[in-house]
């Protein structure tokens, strides 16, 4: 397991680390959120969602301290011993300390479900934190191997995300209050929000082959601080949920989360890397 604690204190960090420290308030647990005329960064919980209405046994939570705040990232169980999350949730260059154990399959943030330790972290080799050049996060995915398998049933990764207009759903334990990370209010109950796949134009050209533009039909609602890495779902033909997205981020930060579409890593586009990584590390 990568040691998230092995980094110098903020005051001892070189200039690039200090810039990343400032950005962490934006990107830890963050969805990239776009306003109506310009991109605005975000972090990661669902603002104006609602309490979960059904079981999601594949939903997982990674407790952590983010820039000194007790928070979490989301993750998704895709194998009995592996969860998928965002690369920036485990980035050693950011002031993130993974604390406690991964919780799988509970509708509650701090109780229930199954808890497991982290055995190994594999970040996508092409991962890059966005914002330095004004762009979104790149290849923003990481796989976490649990120390033991779980009994919960993993979710299937879709063959492809649906076209623009496809109904989707996002899940998370992120803040339900829009604004700075210091003002975050994390719900005890898992939140859900019905969304849809947007067009690349709706996300100002920042989606594409490896990122999904995610739009909420409900005004003032989107992922925010604490939701990073969590799932975006669509219905398969058999009516079951399948995984198409993982909450990502832009890196350029403004405090509003609920003002517009969000960016999600297109998980089906990474299916081969996911399969190969699990096979080579099991």
C-alpha angles and dihedrals in degrees: 000000000000111000107236090188096062100094133103121263114270094255090053095049122109118248095270091053090050090053090050090049090057091047092050090075085063106038107034104103090354137149116203103249123195127203124217093268106016143024116265124187124233142178127223135294132085115262115200094003122128139237113287113270100198140024118281103189091177095058113111135184130210110203113213147150109247114194087336096310122118102242142131145221125227125238139178129231106233098160132021088259104026136071127190121222140154120292092230090058089070100029108140090206091065126074093254122137116188106220128188125349137314111265117211131192102003127128087209124076100222106019140049132020122072124309124208137174123242114257101174141358122208116185119196107267091230096051116137129173111237129225102064090093097022093261133122126262112286125223087350099185138111133179122219121201112211120222090241136012120263132222095232116106114250120232120248118244110235118243088233139354112252122256124268110302095034110141113244139170131219126204134198152136093228126132118300091202120078116227142060122352091248089063095048119135112198116204122229090218124066112256127217133191129190110230139158138226108267131205122263087246091059087059093046095251095306099113120066135127097341102029130058124216106224121199130189117215086201112083117241095014131119143114118294143166111349099022099090113128093018124130135274111199139196130187118258120217089264089057096251124126118257129187122252106151148031119204108257134170149225104229095223104100138214120156100242114099101169101057102093154333121336133219120238128182108251099239098191088059088062098043095113093050090048093051093045093048093050092046094050095045102042 
